[in-house]
Amino acid sequence: MWIVTCILLLLAGNGRAFWIPHHQILPFTRLGSTSLETILELDPHQVLKSDTLHNIQQLVDQRGEARWEGNYPQADTLKEQILQVSLPQGVVLSLEDIPRTKGGGSHWKLHYQVATTTSREKKLSVLQLAHAALGLAVSCSQTMTPLQEKQQQLDRLVHQAKTLLRQWKSIHEQRNLTIMESSANSPRLSNNPHLEQENSQAWQSIFVHKLHHDNDDNDADYITGWSTVETTLRGRKAADAVFWFAMAGVSDAELYDLLSDVCIKELRRFGTKPTCRAKDILQIMDRFAASGVHSSASRQLEHVAKECLQTKDDEGEPDELLLDLHSDRCLLLLWKFSSRQKKQQFFLQLARKHWETQQSDPEHVTRDTLHGGLSPMLERNVPETSKEDDTVVWDERFADPTRPLVIDVGCGMGLSLLGLASLGQADGIDPTIQSNVECDSLPAVLYDDCNFLGVDLSGLTIGYAQGIAERWGLGDRLHWEVDSAEALLQCVIDSYPGPVLLCLIQFPTPYRLPTTQSGGNAQLPTSALDGFMASPSLLKLIHQVLSKECTTHGKHGVGHLILQSNCEDVALWMHDAATTECGFQAMPMLHPVQAAKTDDLPQRTQNWIDMGGARAVGSTWSAVPLLPRKGSTETEVACRINRTPIHRCVLTPRLEL
């Protein structure tokens, strides 16, 4: 394979050129105390006048045809003509010949070269900082690092990322302002033949001024920060960064707004091009949606994305919101990420290794990392327990701990509680909606009058949920605990002053199904009585929680337990254990399951049937969802999309026991 790559540096004023070896050109170079060349890729449409752009493209096309026909002397002549094209000062043109095996022809790009001098220590890019933040969260989750210690380290990473993004935004806004001022001074710009040149030179003048004005080191930092963001957050990378920060549990709203601004700029750059598919735009928006972005910047991002989608033949303007955390597309993305697949586990461990490697490299511990710049997150009140008897201080968790409580046991990423707690907040859904509008077994639930409590052993998923809850302003009603379900439920029994309205056990990790076949998933609990979350002891604690006498209401609770699973044998076991051993009774459903599904069953269910297992059929099994759609978990949505049966029932304590 023969690829000829040439880099042309056009000198000021004379249009002459000389060759630079391709291996010396890097997208972005960071060194210690030395002069360096920063090469930034440019959009030719923004830099060149239309006639210059057309001339270069025509010559490049002709050269590609000459090479395809084997007319290499003509190709060399055309190359010389390309060398003679006059370009703005500091602009670099790279020409790449494509081999015949890949279709032939030639491609060309433009770069802007800025010579800078810096004495700053090398810094990580925003994308690298986001990956390190995720690695930190994984490490802290696996080592049970205290929240305060994790938050200090996380805030330092966020501070570095925000510094780079603020520098980028300062340059970006000045460029836009300069162009607007130029437009205001030229009433008939649409007829101005120099408009494109004026616009392309507007931002260049800003960079050159900032870089060389009075040798100001701060200006040099700004141009370095701008170039770092421009060259490392291209395409969908801002979406990757925002998703990783969210998974790390970052709740700093400004960080998400800045990354939204970067993505807006990128969509405007490439979102309407034919090479950008509707699928590409939707994947970017899915990552922002999964991050729980919720601000004016994110609404502008959604508007720009819809404008780009309207230019695509395969996608009109979508009816649903693109940035809805509880949309099917978004929840399916989170389900794929959270499911225990080798690819995702490898990615998380790679992030952890990245973080730990960074910590062991003293060059990465910069002055900014060690001093100052911590966000107000460190000043928040971390919930504590009483020093005397370890009783939970509930008014540290909730603004009003006498409100009815909804508990999600094994809440995972917390999506169900995030949806329920935000019902009626901004989406127009009536917060008095009945838990199941087609089921008469549950009373109408005034969700905006409830407190919500999620518990899980995974610090990673709890951190993700807590970060979104804080950004959504739900912190006074929605709280999460990294703890065993048994320990938390005992605290509720001992001291929670309000009634417990609802307990949820949704799609617990199943135990191994005993079969005659060898193998199976060795990561699963051995049996229902050995490592399975919904054990009889847990169900008995839930019975006490739902039937306890409330200190402020002076009456027994009338709470309900909702069980859901996509494993039929697991749902049956939980139902039977609760009703036969733990003092529960099953509630009749208004829309019961009349007949069991017999085709397209999951392999586990088929194995269960072959073993002679019972089916989840009858008056106590619901054929319809038991919670509002916004309260769906990622697993529930994945099951609905894949048409996997979901087995649901509602239980309530038999208070006479």
C-alpha positions as CSV (number, residue, x, y, z in Angstrom):
1,M,0.0,0.0,0.0
2,W,1.4,3.4,-1.0
3,I,0.1,6.5,0.7
4,V,1.7,9.9,-0.1
5,T,1.1,12.4,2.7
6,C,2.2,15.9,2.3
7,I,2.0,18.8,4.7
8,L,2.2,22.3,3.3
9,L,2.9,25.3,5.4
10,L,1.9,28.4,3.6
11,L,4.1,31.3,4.6
12,A,2.7,34.8,5.1
13,G,2.3,37.0,2.1
14,N,4.1,35.0,-0.6
15,G,2.0,31.8,-1.0
16,R,5.2,29.7,-1.0
17,A,5.3,26.3,0.6
18,F,7.7,23.8,2.0
19,W,7.4,20.2,3.0
20,I,7.0,19.0,6.6
21,P,7.5,15.3,7.3
22,H,4.1,13.8,8.3
23,H,5.5,12.1,11.4
24,Q,6.3,15.5,12.9
25,I,2.6,16.6,12.8
26,L,0.6,15.7,15.8
27,P,-3.1,16.6,16.6
28,F,-2.0,18.2,19.9
29,T,1.4,18.3,21.5
30,R,2.1,18.8,25.2
31,L,5.7,19.1,26.5
32,G,7.3,20.6,29.6
33,S,9.0,24.0,29.5
34,T,9.6,24.3,25.7
35,S,8.3,25.8,22.5
36,L,5.7,23.6,20.9
37,E,3.6,23.5,17.7
38,T,-0.1,23.1,18.2
39,I,-1.8,21.8,15.1
40,L,-5.6,22.3,15.0
41,E,-7.8,20.7,12.3
42,L,-10.0,23.3,10.6
43,D,-13.2,23.2,8.7
44,P,-12.3,24.4,5.1
45,H,-15.8,25.9,4.7
46,Q,-15.1,28.2,7.7
47,V,-11.6,29.2,6.7
48,L,-11.6,29.5,2.9
49,K,-13.5,31.6,0.5
50,S,-15.8,29.6,-1.7
51,D,-13.8,30.1,-4.9
52,T,-10.6,29.0,-3.1
53,L,-12.3,26.0,-1.7
54,H,-13.7,25.0,-5.1
55,N,-10.3,25.5,-6.7
56,I,-8.5,23.2,-4.3
57,Q,-11.2,20.5,-4.4
58,Q,-11.1,20.6,-8.2
59,L,-7.3,20.2,-8.4
60,V,-7.4,17.4,-5.8
61,D,-10.1,15.5,-7.7
62,Q,-8.2,15.9,-11.0
63,R,-5.0,14.7,-9.3
64,G,-6.9,11.6,-8.0
65,E,-8.2,10.8,-11.5
66,A,-4.7,11.2,-13.0
67,R,-3.2,8.8,-10.5
68,W,-6.1,6.3,-11.1
69,E,-5.3,6.4,-14.9
70,G,-1.6,6.0,-14.2
71,N,-0.8,9.5,-15.5
72,Y,1.7,10.3,-12.8
73,P,3.4,13.2,-14.6
74,Q,0.0,15.0,-14.8
75,A,-0.5,14.1,-11.1
76,D,2.8,15.8,-10.2
77,T,1.9,18.9,-12.2
78,L,-1.4,19.1,-10.4
79,K,0.4,18.7,-7.1
80,E,2.5,21.7,-8.0
81,Q,-0.6,23.7,-8.7
82,I,-2.0,22.8,-5.3
83,L,1.2,24.1,-3.8
84,Q,0.7,27.5,-5.4
85,V,-2.8,28.0,-3.9
86,S,-2.6,31.0,-1.5
87,L,-3.9,30.3,2.0
88,P,-4.3,32.4,5.1
89,Q,-1.3,32.8,7.4
90,G,-0.5,29.8,9.6
91,V,-2.8,27.5,7.7
92,V,-1.5,24.0,6.9
93,L,-2.9,21.8,4.1
94,S,-2.4,18.0,4.3
95,L,-3.0,15.9,1.2
96,E,-3.5,12.1,1.4
97,D,-3.6,9.8,-1.7
98,I,-5.9,6.8,-1.3
99,P,-4.6,3.5,-2.7
100,R,-6.5,1.7,-5.4
101,T,-7.5,-1.1,-3.0
102,K,-9.5,1.4,-1.1
103,G,-11.1,3.2,-4.0
104,G,-8.4,5.6,-5.2
105,G,-8.6,9.4,-5.2
106,S,-7.2,11.9,-2.7
107,H,-8.3,13.6,0.5
108,W,-7.2,16.9,1.9
109,K,-7.5,18.7,5.2
110,L,-6.6,22.0,6.7
111,H,-4.9,22.7,10.0
112,Y,-4.0,25.9,11.9
113,Q,-0.5,25.9,13.4
114,V,0.1,28.0,16.5
115,A,3.6,28.3,18.0
116,T,3.3,28.5,21.8
117,T,5.7,28.6,24.7
118,T,4.5,27.1,28.0
119,S,6.0,26.2,31.3
120,R,2.9,24.4,32.5
121,E,3.1,20.8,33.6
122,K,1.4,18.4,31.3
123,K,-2.3,18.1,31.8
124,L,-4.9,15.5,31.1
125,S,-7.6,16.2,28.5
126,V,-11.3,16.4,29.6
127,L,-12.0,13.0,28.1
128,Q,-9.1,11.5,30.1
129,L,-10.3,13.3,33.3
130,A,-13.7,11.8,32.7
131,H,-12.3,8.3,32.3
132,A,-10.2,8.8,35.4
133,A,-13.2,10.0,37.4
134,L,-15.1,6.8,36.4
135,G,-12.1,4.8,37.3
136,L,-12.0,6.5,40.7
137,A,-15.7,5.7,41.3
138,V,-15.1,2.0,40.4
139,S,-12.1,1.8,42.7
140,C,-13.9,3.5,45.6
141,S,-16.9,1.2,45.1
142,Q,-14.8,-1.9,45.2
143,T,-12.6,-0.8,48.1
144,M,-15.5,0.7,50.1
145,T,-13.7,4.1,50.3
146,P,-15.5,6.6,52.5
147,L,-17.7,9.1,50.6
148,Q,-15.8,12.1,51.9
149,E,-12.5,10.8,50.7
150,K,-13.9,9.9,47.3
151,Q,-15.6,13.3,46.9
152,Q,-12.4,15.2,47.5
153,Q,-10.6,13.3,44.8
154,L,-13.5,13.5,42.4
155,D,-13.8,17.3,42.9
156,R,-10.2,17.8,42.0
157,L,-10.7,16.0,38.7
158,V,-13.9,18.0,38.0
159,H,-12.0,21.2,38.8
160,Q,-9.4,20.4,36.2
161,A,-12.0,19.6,33.6
162,K,-13.9,22.8,34.2
163,T,-10.8,24.9,34.0
164,L,-10.1,23.5,30.5
165,L,-13.7,23.9,29.4
166,R,-14.0,27.5,30.7
167,Q,-10.9,28.4,28.8
168,W,-12.4,26.8,25.7
169,K,-15.7,28.7,26.2
170,S,-13.9,32.0,26.7
171,I,-12.2,31.7,23.3
172,H,-15.3,30.3,21.6
173,E,-17.5,33.1,22.9
174,Q,-15.0,35.8,21.8
175,R,-14.9,34.3,18.3
176,N,-18.7,34.4,18.1
177,L,-18.8,38.0,19.4
178,T,-16.2,39.1,16.9
179,I,-18.1,37.7,14.0
180,M,-21.4,39.3,15.3
181,E,-19.6,42.7,15.6
182,S,-18.3,42.2,12.0
183,S,-21.9,41.4,10.9
184,A,-23.3,44.4,12.6
185,N,-20.8,46.7,10.8
186,S,-21.7,45.3,7.4
187,P,-25.5,45.6,6.8
188,R,-25.3,43.8,3.4
189,L,-23.0,40.9,4.5
190,S,-24.8,38.4,2.3
191,N,-23.5,40.4,-0.7
192,N,-20.0,41.0,0.7
193,P,-17.4,39.0,-1.2
194,H,-15.0,39.2,1.7
195,L,-17.5,37.9,4.3
196,E,-16.0,34.4,4.5
197,Q,-12.5,35.7,4.8
198,E,-13.5,38.1,7.6
199,N,-15.3,35.3,9.5
200,S,-12.4,32.9,9.1
201,Q,-9.9,35.4,10.2
202,A,-12.0,36.6,13.2
203,W,-11.1,33.7,15.5
204,Q,-7.6,33.5,14.2
205,S,-7.0,37.1,15.2
206,I,-8.3,36.2,18.7
207,F,-5.8,33.3,19.0
208,V,-2.8,35.3,17.8
209,H,-3.7,38.2,20.1
210,K,-4.2,36.0,23.1
211,L,-1.1,34.0,22.5
212,H,1.3,36.9,21.9
213,H,-0.2,39.9,23.7
214,D,2.3,41.1,26.3
215,N,3.6,37.5,26.7
216,D,0.8,36.9,29.1
217,D,1.1,33.3,30.5
218,N,-2.6,33.3,31.3
219,D,-3.4,34.0,27.7
220,A,-1.2,31.2,26.7
221,D,-3.0,28.9,29.1
222,Y,-6.3,29.9,27.6
223,I,-5.2,29.0,24.0
224,T,-3.7,25.8,25.3
225,G,-7.0,24.9,27.1
226,W,-9.0,25.9,24.0
227,S,-6.9,23.7,21.7
228,T,-7.0,20.8,24.2
229,V,-10.8,20.8,24.1
230,E,-11.0,21.4,20.3
231,T,-8.7,18.5,19.5
232,T,-9.8,15.9,22.1
233,L,-13.6,16.4,22.2
234,R,-14.4,16.0,18.5
235,G,-17.5,14.2,17.3
236,R,-19.2,12.2,20.0
237,K,-16.4,12.5,22.5
238,A,-18.1,15.2,24.5
239,A,-21.0,12.7,24.9
240,D,-18.7,10.0,26.1
241,A,-17.1,12.4,28.6
242,V,-20.5,13.6,30.0
243,F,-21.7,10.0,30.4
244,W,-18.5,8.9,32.2
245,F,-18.7,11.9,34.6
246,A,-22.3,11.0,35.3
247,M,-21.4,7.4,36.0
248,A,-18.7,8.6,38.3
249,G,-21.4,10.4,40.4
250,V,-20.4,14.0,39.5
251,S,-23.2,16.4,40.4
252,D,-21.6,19.7,39.3
253,A,-24.2,21.3,37.0
254,E,-21.7,23.7,35.4
255,L,-19.6,20.8,34.1
256,Y,-22.6,19.3,32.2
257,D,-23.5,22.7,30.8
258,L,-20.0,23.3,29.5
259,L,-19.9,19.8,27.9
260,S,-23.4,20.6,26.4
261,D,-21.9,23.7,24.8
262,V,-19.1,21.7,23.3
263,C,-21.5,19.2,21.8
264,I,-23.7,22.0,20.4
265,K,-20.6,23.4,18.6
266,E,-19.8,20.0,17.3
267,L,-23.3,19.2,16.0
268,R,-23.3,22.6,14.2
269,R,-20.0,21.6,12.7
270,F,-20.8,18.2,11.4
271,G,-24.4,17.3,12.3
272,T,-25.9,18.3,8.9
273,K,-23.2,16.7,6.8
274,P,-24.2,13.6,4.7
275,T,-21.5,11.6,6.5
276,C,-23.3,12.2,9.9
277,R,-26.2,9.7,10.1
278,A,-29.3,10.2,12.2
279,K,-28.2,7.2,14.2
280,D,-25.0,9.0,15.1
281,I,-26.9,12.0,16.4
282,L,-29.3,9.9,18.4
283,Q,-26.4,8.0,20.0
284,I,-24.9,11.3,21.2
285,M,-28.2,12.4,22.6
286,D,-28.7,9.1,24.4
287,R,-25.5,9.5,26.3
288,F,-26.5,13.0,27.3
289,A,-29.9,11.8,28.3
290,A,-28.4,9.0,30.4
291,S,-26.4,11.6,32.2
292,G,-29.5,13.3,33.5
293,V,-28.8,16.7,31.9
294,H,-31.5,19.1,32.9
295,S,-30.8,22.8,32.1
296,S,-31.2,25.5,29.6
297,A,-27.9,24.4,27.9
298,S,-29.2,20.9,27.5
299,R,-32.5,22.2,26.0
300,Q,-30.5,24.2,23.5
301,L,-28.5,21.0,22.7
302,E,-31.8,19.2,22.1
303,H,-33.0,21.9,19.8
304,V,-29.8,21.8,17.7
305,A,-29.9,18.0,17.5
306,K,-33.5,18.1,16.2
307,E,-32.5,20.7,13.6
308,C,-29.8,18.3,12.5
309,L,-32.2,15.3,12.4
310,Q,-34.5,17.2,10.1
311,T,-31.8,17.2,7.4
312,K,-31.7,13.5,7.4
313,D,-33.7,11.4,5.0
314,D,-34.0,8.5,7.4
315,E,-35.2,10.5,10.4
316,G,-37.8,13.3,10.8
317,E,-38.2,15.3,13.9
318,P,-38.8,12.8,16.8
319,D,-42.0,13.1,18.7
320,E,-40.5,12.3,22.0
321,L,-37.9,14.3,23.9
322,L,-34.3,13.5,23.0
323,L,-33.0,14.2,26.5
324,D,-35.4,12.1,28.6
325,L,-33.7,9.9,31.1
326,H,-36.7,7.7,31.2
327,S,-37.2,7.2,27.5
328,D,-36.9,3.7,26.2
329,R,-33.8,4.5,24.1
330,C,-32.0,5.9,27.2
331,L,-33.0,3.1,29.6
332,L,-32.0,0.5,27.0
333,L,-28.5,2.1,26.8
334,L,-28.2,2.0,30.6
335,W,-29.4,-1.6,30.7
336,K,-26.7,-2.6,28.3
337,F,-24.1,-0.7,30.3
338,S,-25.1,-2.1,33.7
339,S,-25.8,-5.7,32.7
340,R,-23.0,-8.0,33.7
341,Q,-21.4,-8.5,30.4
342,K,-17.7,-9.1,30.0
343,K,-17.2,-6.1,27.7
344,Q,-18.6,-3.6,30.3
345,Q,-16.8,-5.2,33.2
346,F,-13.5,-5.0,31.2
347,F,-14.2,-1.3,30.4
348,L,-14.9,-0.5,34.1
349,Q,-11.7,-2.3,35.2
350,L,-9.8,-0.4,32.5
351,A,-11.1,2.9,33.9
352,R,-10.0,1.8,37.4
353,K,-6.5,0.9,36.1
354,H,-6.3,4.3,34.4
355,W,-7.1,6.1,37.7
356,E,-4.7,4.0,39.7
357,T,-1.9,4.5,37.2
358,Q,-2.5,8.2,37.2
359,Q,-2.2,8.3,41.0
360,S,1.1,6.5,40.8
361,D,2.5,8.9,38.2
362,P,3.8,12.1,40.0
363,E,3.8,14.0,36.7
364,H,0.0,13.8,36.7
365,V,-0.3,15.3,40.2
366,T,-0.2,18.9,39.1
367,R,-0.3,22.0,41.2
368,D,-3.9,22.5,40.4
369,T,-4.7,19.0,41.6
370,L,-3.1,19.6,45.0
371,H,-4.3,23.1,45.8
372,G,-7.7,24.7,45.8
373,G,-10.4,24.6,43.2
374,L,-12.6,22.3,45.1
375,S,-16.3,22.6,44.3
376,P,-19.0,23.4,46.9
377,M,-19.8,19.7,47.0
378,L,-17.3,19.3,49.9
379,E,-19.3,21.7,52.0
380,R,-22.6,19.8,51.8
381,N,-23.8,18.0,54.9
382,V,-23.0,14.3,54.7
383,P,-25.7,12.3,56.5
384,E,-24.4,10.9,59.8
385,T,-25.6,8.5,62.4
386,S,-25.9,9.3,66.1
387,K,-22.6,8.9,68.0
388,E,-24.4,7.3,70.9
389,D,-26.5,4.5,69.5
390,D,-25.8,4.5,65.7
391,T,-29.5,5.4,65.1
392,V,-30.0,7.0,61.7
393,V,-30.6,10.8,61.9
394,W,-33.5,11.0,59.5
395,D,-33.7,14.7,59.3
396,E,-30.2,14.6,57.8
397,R,-31.7,12.5,55.0
398,F,-35.0,14.2,54.4
399,A,-36.4,17.7,54.9
400,D,-39.5,16.2,56.4
401,P,-39.0,12.7,57.7
402,T,-42.6,12.3,58.7
403,R,-43.7,11.9,55.0
404,P,-44.7,8.5,53.7
405,L,-41.7,6.5,52.5
406,V,-41.1,4.5,49.4
407,I,-38.2,2.1,49.6
408,D,-36.5,0.4,46.6
409,V,-34.5,-2.6,47.9
410,G,-31.6,-3.3,45.6
411,C,-32.2,-0.2,43.6
412,G,-29.3,-0.5,41.2
413,M,-28.9,2.7,39.3
414,G,-31.9,4.2,41.0
415,L,-33.9,5.0,37.8
416,S,-37.2,3.9,39.2
417,L,-37.0,6.1,42.3
418,L,-35.7,9.0,40.2
419,G,-38.7,8.7,38.0
420,L,-41.2,8.4,40.8
421,A,-39.7,11.3,42.8
422,S,-39.8,13.6,39.8
423,L,-43.4,12.8,38.7
424,G,-45.2,16.1,38.2
425,Q,-42.0,18.1,38.6
426,A,-41.6,19.3,35.0
427,D,-43.2,16.8,32.7
428,G,-46.9,17.6,33.2
429,I,-47.7,14.2,34.7
430,D,-50.2,14.3,37.5
431,P,-48.4,13.4,40.7
432,T,-51.6,11.9,42.1
433,I,-51.6,9.2,39.4
434,Q,-52.5,5.7,40.7
435,S,-49.7,3.3,40.9
436,N,-51.4,1.2,38.3
437,V,-54.4,2.9,36.7
438,E,-55.7,-0.5,35.7
439,C,-55.3,-2.2,39.0
440,D,-57.6,-1.7,42.0
441,S,-55.3,-3.3,44.5
442,L,-53.3,-0.2,45.3
443,P,-54.6,3.1,46.5
444,A,-53.8,6.3,44.6
445,V,-50.3,7.4,45.5
446,L,-49.4,11.1,45.9
447,Y,-45.8,10.7,44.9
448,D,-44.9,14.3,45.3
449,D,-45.8,14.0,49.0
450,C,-43.5,11.0,49.6
451,N,-39.9,10.5,50.6
452,F,-37.9,8.0,48.6
453,L,-35.1,5.7,49.9
454,G,-32.9,3.5,47.7
455,V,-30.4,0.9,49.0
456,D,-27.8,-1.1,47.1
457,L,-24.4,-2.6,47.8
458,S,-22.8,-0.9,44.7
459,G,-21.3,2.4,45.5
460,L,-20.9,3.0,41.7
461,T,-24.6,2.8,40.9
462,I,-25.6,4.7,44.0
463,G,-23.1,7.5,43.2
464,Y,-24.7,7.8,39.7
465,A,-28.2,8.0,41.1
466,Q,-27.1,10.5,43.9
467,G,-25.4,12.8,41.4
468,I,-28.6,13.1,39.2
469,A,-30.8,13.5,42.3
470,E,-28.7,16.5,43.4
471,R,-28.7,18.1,40.0
472,W,-32.5,17.7,39.8
473,G,-33.1,19.3,43.2
474,L,-34.5,16.1,44.7
475,G,-32.0,15.8,47.6
476,D,-34.5,16.8,50.3
477,R,-36.9,13.9,49.4
478,L,-34.7,11.3,47.7
479,H,-31.8,9.6,49.5
480,W,-29.6,6.6,48.8
481,E,-27.6,4.3,51.0
482,V,-24.7,2.0,50.2
483,D,-25.5,-0.7,52.7
484,S,-27.1,-4.1,53.1
485,A,-30.8,-4.1,52.7
486,E,-31.3,-5.8,56.1
487,A,-29.3,-3.1,58.0
488,L,-31.2,-0.3,56.4
489,L,-34.6,-1.8,56.9
490,Q,-33.8,-2.4,60.5
491,C,-33.0,1.3,60.9
492,V,-36.4,2.2,59.3
493,I,-38.2,-0.1,61.7
494,D,-36.3,1.3,64.7
495,S,-36.6,5.0,64.0
496,Y,-38.3,6.3,60.8
497,P,-41.1,8.5,62.1
498,G,-43.4,8.4,59.1
499,P,-45.4,5.5,57.5
500,V,-43.8,3.3,54.9
501,L,-46.1,3.3,51.9
502,L,-44.4,1.0,49.4
503,C,-41.5,-1.4,49.2
504,L,-40.1,-2.5,45.8
505,I,-38.1,-5.5,44.9
506,Q,-37.5,-5.3,41.2
507,F,-35.6,-7.7,39.1
508,P,-33.2,-9.0,41.7
509,T,-30.1,-10.9,40.4
510,P,-31.4,-14.4,40.2
511,Y,-29.9,-17.5,41.8
512,R,-28.7,-20.5,39.8
513,L,-31.5,-22.7,38.5
514,P,-30.6,-26.3,39.5
515,T,-30.7,-28.4,36.3
516,T,-29.1,-31.6,35.1
517,Q,-27.0,-29.6,32.7
518,S,-23.5,-28.7,33.7
519,G,-22.1,-25.1,33.6
520,G,-24.2,-22.0,34.2
521,N,-23.4,-18.6,35.4
522,A,-20.9,-19.0,38.3
523,Q,-21.4,-15.4,39.4
524,L,-25.0,-16.0,40.4
525,P,-26.0,-16.9,44.0
526,T,-25.9,-20.7,44.5
527,S,-29.6,-21.0,45.5
528,A,-32.6,-19.0,46.8
529,L,-31.4,-19.7,50.3
530,D,-27.7,-19.0,49.7
531,G,-26.8,-15.5,48.6
532,F,-30.1,-14.5,47.0
533,M,-31.1,-10.9,48.0
534,A,-34.8,-11.6,48.6
535,S,-34.3,-14.1,51.4
536,P,-36.9,-15.0,53.9
537,S,-35.2,-13.0,56.5
538,L,-35.3,-9.9,54.3
539,L,-39.0,-10.5,53.5
540,K,-39.7,-10.7,57.2
541,L,-38.0,-7.4,57.8
542,I,-40.1,-5.8,55.0
543,H,-43.2,-7.2,56.7
544,Q,-42.2,-5.4,59.9
545,V,-41.5,-2.2,57.9
546,L,-44.9,-2.2,56.2
547,S,-46.9,-3.0,59.3
548,K,-45.0,-1.0,62.0
549,E,-46.8,1.6,64.1
550,C,-45.7,5.1,63.1
551,T,-44.6,7.4,65.9
552,T,-46.2,10.5,64.3
553,H,-49.4,8.9,62.9
554,G,-50.2,6.5,65.8
555,K,-51.4,3.8,63.5
556,H,-50.2,0.7,61.7
557,G,-48.9,1.1,58.2
558,V,-51.0,0.0,55.2
559,G,-48.0,-0.4,52.9
560,H,-47.6,-2.8,50.0
561,L,-44.7,-4.8,48.6
562,I,-44.3,-5.0,44.8
563,L,-42.4,-7.9,43.4
564,Q,-41.2,-8.0,39.8
565,S,-38.9,-10.4,38.0
566,N,-38.2,-11.5,34.4
567,C,-37.3,-15.0,35.8
568,E,-40.6,-16.8,36.3
569,D,-39.2,-19.3,38.9
570,V,-37.7,-16.4,40.9
571,A,-41.0,-14.5,41.0
572,L,-42.8,-17.7,42.1
573,W,-40.3,-18.4,44.8
574,M,-40.5,-14.8,46.2
575,H,-44.3,-14.9,46.1
576,D,-44.5,-18.3,47.8
577,A,-41.9,-17.5,50.4
578,A,-43.5,-14.2,51.3
579,T,-47.0,-15.7,51.6
580,T,-46.2,-19.0,53.3
581,E,-43.3,-18.0,55.6
582,C,-43.2,-14.3,56.1
583,G,-46.8,-13.2,56.9
584,F,-47.8,-11.6,53.5
585,Q,-51.0,-12.1,51.6
586,A,-51.2,-11.6,47.8
587,M,-53.6,-9.0,46.4
588,P,-56.0,-9.9,43.6
589,M,-55.3,-8.1,40.3
590,L,-57.9,-6.3,38.2
591,H,-56.1,-7.5,35.1
592,P,-54.7,-10.9,36.0
593,V,-52.5,-13.2,33.9
594,Q,-55.1,-15.5,32.3
595,A,-52.8,-17.9,30.5
596,A,-49.0,-18.5,30.6
597,K,-46.9,-17.7,27.5
598,T,-45.7,-20.9,25.8
599,D,-43.6,-19.6,22.8
600,D,-40.4,-17.6,22.6
601,L,-39.6,-18.2,26.2
602,P,-36.2,-17.4,27.8
603,Q,-34.0,-20.5,28.1
604,R,-34.2,-20.3,31.9
605,T,-38.0,-20.4,31.9
606,Q,-38.0,-23.2,29.4
607,N,-35.7,-25.2,31.7
608,W,-38.0,-24.4,34.6
609,I,-41.0,-25.7,32.7
610,D,-39.1,-28.9,31.7
611,M,-38.3,-29.5,35.4
612,G,-42.1,-29.4,36.1
613,G,-42.1,-25.9,37.6
614,A,-45.4,-24.0,38.2
615,R,-46.4,-21.0,36.1
616,A,-47.1,-17.5,37.3
617,V,-50.8,-17.5,36.3
618,G,-53.9,-16.6,38.1
619,S,-55.7,-13.8,40.0
620,T,-52.6,-12.6,42.0
621,W,-50.4,-12.1,39.0
622,S,-50.7,-8.8,37.1
623,A,-50.7,-8.6,33.3
624,V,-50.0,-4.9,33.3
625,P,-47.3,-2.7,34.9
626,L,-47.7,-1.8,38.6
627,L,-45.9,1.6,38.5
628,P,-46.2,4.6,36.3
629,R,-44.2,4.4,33.1
630,K,-41.7,6.9,34.5
631,G,-41.0,4.5,37.4
632,S,-39.8,1.8,35.0
633,T,-36.3,0.3,35.6
634,E,-33.8,-0.2,32.8
635,T,-34.4,-4.0,33.0
636,E,-38.2,-3.6,32.7
637,V,-37.8,-1.5,29.5
638,A,-35.3,-4.0,28.1
639,C,-37.8,-6.8,28.7
640,R,-40.6,-4.9,27.1
641,I,-38.5,-4.1,24.0
642,N,-37.3,-7.7,23.8
643,R,-40.8,-9.1,24.6
644,T,-39.5,-11.0,27.6
645,P,-42.4,-11.8,30.0
646,I,-42.4,-9.8,33.3
647,H,-44.0,-11.5,36.4
648,R,-45.5,-9.0,38.8
649,C,-47.5,-9.3,42.0
650,V,-48.6,-7.1,45.0
651,L,-48.4,-8.3,48.6
652,T,-49.5,-6.7,51.8
653,P,-48.9,-7.8,55.4
654,R,-51.4,-9.9,57.3
655,L,-51.5,-7.7,60.3
656,E,-53.0,-10.3,62.6
657,L,-49.7,-12.1,62.7
